[in-house]
Amino acid sequence: MCVQEKLSHEDLRLSPKKDINYFTTNIETLLDSLYGLQMISADEKRDKVHRICECIELEIGLKCLKTPVLEKKLIGHQILTQ
């Protein structure tokens, strides 16, 4: 199930920018520690974490752009351009 199917416009409207950024940072930290427990190389771990986090950030950015709230559209634009 992707982020876009689970995250509603109302969820985004009520979420401040710092919470959206905090979420993506925590996901990256969580994935980094989870992949750290597996027997894979550091490069492979970094690539997997980066790929997953990038997909999540892109989905959140797209969802923000599709919301009717201008502030969230701007956050979505910022996420997508980073």
N, C-alpha and C positions, 0 to 999 in steps of 0.2 A: 504494500500500500504506500503510495507516495505522499509527500507532505501536502501537495495541493488538494488531495482528496480529504485529508484530515483537518486542515487548517481553514477555518471559516473567515469570511470578511469581518465578522463581529469579533472573532479572536484577535485579528490583526488591529482592528480599530481600537481595541482596549489595551493593546500591548505597546508600551513605550519603546522607543528606539533602543535604549540601553538593554531592555529585556530580550529583544530580538538578537542583538549582538552577543549578549551573554549566553543565549541558547546555542548559537553556532560555535562559540568558543568552547563551551562545555562539551558539546558533541565531539569536537576535535580532541579534547583532552581525554574523554572517555574512550574513544576509538584507539587513541594512541596507547593508552594503558591496556586495553583489551588485546590489541595486536602485539603488545610487548610480552604478553604471556605465551604467545605462540612461538614455535621454533621456525621463525623466518628471519631473513636478513634485515638489517636496518633500512637498507634501500627499498626493499620490497614493502616493508611496513610503512615507510614514509609515503610511498607511491599509493598504497591502498587507502591510507587515511586521507591523503590529499584528494584523491579521486572521489571518495565518498562525501567528504566535506564540501567539495566544490559542487557536487550534484545537489546537495541539500541547500547550499547557499543560493544556487541558481533557481531552485524551485521556490524558495522563500522570496527571492527577489521578484520572480515572475508573478507570484501570488500578490505581492505588495503592489506591483504595477497594475494589476487587474482590479484592485480595490477602488471604490469610489472616493476614498478619502485622500485628498491631495498630499497630506503629510506622509502617508504611507507610500504613495506613488513615488515621492522623492526619495524615501528610504530604499524602495525597490530599485530605483535608478542608481543610487549610490552603491548598493550591494552588487548590482550587475556590472558596474564599471570598475570595481576594485580588482 
